[in-house]
């Protein structure tokens, strides 16, 4: 496996390092509140249960189980596995999603690695990926935070330009 990218910003050098996702990011697996605490009148926190809730909030809950903060990475861990979003606000996480507390570089890296992530999915009724597999998911990352931030900034600018 190549540990030095072919294309790189001039001020950075050295090999990228292989890490497990759980070593470099905090992963919070969702836990669904009881349905009697759901509402549509915006009481409590927005409830993110799956990828359908990434673009529009459908329910709120007053029973707070697991939380993500604004700008955390939210990933669908059940059919479909690997769909990503950034939390627009503080939310309650249902069991179909997890929060990944990491910098923007990891958002773009996980998006790029979605197909490989999906290979870890298992299940007979629908695909899902568990905490153990997410924690141990191997990634190659730049050795410094400065390089991670520069890559994320560049990819974000390209992404915005592509949507304009």
C-alpha positions in Angstrom: 0.0 0.0 0.0 1.4 3.4 -1.0 1.8 5.6 2.1 2.8 8.8 0.4 0.2 10.4 -1.9 1.2 11.2 -5.5 -0.3 14.6 -5.3 0.5 16.7 -2.2 0.9 20.2 -1.0 4.5 21.2 -1.3 5.1 22.1 2.4 4.3 18.6 3.6 6.3 15.4 3.4 6.7 12.1 5.0 4.6 9.0 5.0 0.9 9.0 5.9 0.1 6.8 8.9 -2.2 3.8 9.2 -4.7 4.2 12.1 -7.9 2.7 13.3 -10.8 5.2 13.1 -11.4 4.7 16.9 -7.8 5.8 17.5 -8.3 9.2 15.9 -11.9 10.0 16.4 -14.5 9.6 19.1 -17.5 7.5 17.8 -20.8 7.8 19.5 -23.3 5.0 18.5 -26.9 6.1 18.5 -29.5 4.7 20.8 -33.2 5.2 20.0 -35.4 6.9 22.6 -38.8 5.3 23.4 -41.4 6.3 20.8 -43.8 7.8 23.5 -41.3 10.6 23.8 -41.4 11.5 20.0 -43.1 14.7 18.9 -43.4 16.9 15.9 -43.9 20.2 17.7 -40.1 20.8 18.3 -40.0 19.9 22.0 -36.6 18.5 23.1 -33.9 17.8 20.5 -34.2 16.9 16.8 -34.0 13.1 16.4 -31.8 11.7 13.7 -32.6 8.0 13.1 -31.3 7.5 9.6 -30.1 9.1 6.4 -33.6 10.4 5.6 -33.3 12.7 8.6 -30.0 14.3 7.3 -31.8 16.8 5.1 -35.1 17.3 7.0 -36.0 16.7 10.6 -39.1 14.6 10.9 -39.3 14.1 14.7 -38.1 15.5 18.0 -37.7 13.7 21.3 -37.8 14.7 24.9 -36.0 11.5 26.0 -32.4 12.3 25.2 -30.2 9.1 24.7 -27.1 9.8 22.7 -26.1 13.2 21.5 -24.2 14.8 18.6 -23.1 18.4 18.6 -23.3 20.9 15.8 -20.7 20.1 13.1 -20.1 16.5 14.2 -20.0 14.0 11.4 -23.2 11.9 11.3 -23.0 8.6 9.6 -25.7 6.1 8.7 -24.9 2.7 10.2 -27.9 0.9 8.8 -29.1 0.6 5.2 -27.6 2.5 3.7 -24.3 2.2 5.5 -21.9 5.1 5.1 -24.1 8.0 4.1 -22.7 11.1 5.7 -23.8 14.5 6.9 -22.6 17.3 9.2 -24.9 18.0 12.1 -26.5 21.4 11.6 -27.4 21.6 15.3 -27.3 19.6 18.5 -29.3 16.4 18.0 -30.4 13.1 19.6 -29.0 10.1 17.8 -31.2 7.0 17.1 -29.7 3.6 16.6 -29.5 3.9 12.8 -26.7 6.5 13.0 -23.5 7.4 14.8 -21.7 10.6 15.5 -18.0 10.8 14.6 -16.2 13.6 16.5 -13.3 14.6 14.3 -12.1 17.4 12.0 -13.4 18.0 8.5 -10.7 16.0 6.9 -12.3 12.8 8.3 -15.7 13.8 6.7 -14.1 13.8 3.3 -12.0 10.8 4.0 -15.0 8.7 5.1 -17.0 9.9 2.1 -14.1 8.7 -0.2 -14.0 5.4 1.8 -17.8 4.7 1.7 -17.5 1.7 -0.6 -14.9 0.1 1.6 -16.9 0.8 4.7 -20.0 -0.9 3.1 -18.0 -4.1 2.8 -18.0 -4.3 6.6 -21.8 -4.2 6.7 -23.6 -7.3 7.7 -27.1 -8.4 8.3 -29.9 -10.6 6.9 -32.8 -8.2 6.9 -30.7 -5.0 6.2 -27.1 -4.1 6.1 -25.6 -2.6 9.3 -22.2 -1.9 10.7 -21.4 -2.2 14.4 -19.3 -0.2 16.8 -16.4 -2.8 16.8 -16.1 -2.6 13.0 -16.2 1.2 13.0 -13.7 1.5 15.8 -11.2 -0.9 14.0 -11.8 0.5 10.4 -8.3 1.1 9.0 -7.5 4.5 7.4 -4.4 6.2 6.1 -4.1 9.8 7.3 -1.6 12.6 7.1 0.7 12.7 10.1 -0.1 16.3 11.1 -3.2 18.2 11.9 -2.0 21.1 9.7 -2.0 18.8 6.6 -5.4 17.4 7.5 -6.8 20.9 7.8 -5.2 22.1 4.5 -6.6 19.1 2.6 -10.1 19.6 4.2 -10.1 23.3 3.3 -9.1 22.6 -0.3 -11.7 19.8 -0.8 -14.3 22.0 0.8 -13.5 24.9 -1.5 -13.7 22.5 -4.6 -17.0 21.1 -3.3 -18.5 24.5 -2.8 -17.4 25.6 -6.3 -18.9 22.5 -7.8 -22.3 23.3 -6.2 -22.2 26.9 -7.3 
